[in-house]
Amino acid sequence: MGIKRGVSLYSYQEEYFLRKMNLEDCLKAVSVMGATGVEIIPEQMINEYPNLSEEFLEKWRGFQTVYFIYNKYYDIIFIMSRIISIGQASEILGVSIS
């Protein structure tokens, strides 16, 4: 099994911000270059973050199917102006990858 490519959508932040690309355009570009892993910028690219609707999750699963990508990321979460503990972050990461 060889090395797999992953891309952070941070690389597309300007195109996204300037509305030259939407989330699906970014995912398509990542897929075309052969990457199978993607890190999104949820605060920027998901309007309802962190409370994701079932509608968004269904749309996201569709993107994964169409573009053959998966999302695995580690997010430092700020709660009430403080960074969560390593234990809390580990717990969130465990839920994210399960």
Secondary structure, DSSP 8 states (H G I E B T S, - for coil): -----EEEGGGGHHHHHTTSS-HHHHHHHHHHTT--EEE--HHHH-TTTTS--HHHHHHHHHHHHHHT-EE------EETTEE--HHHHHHHHHHHH-
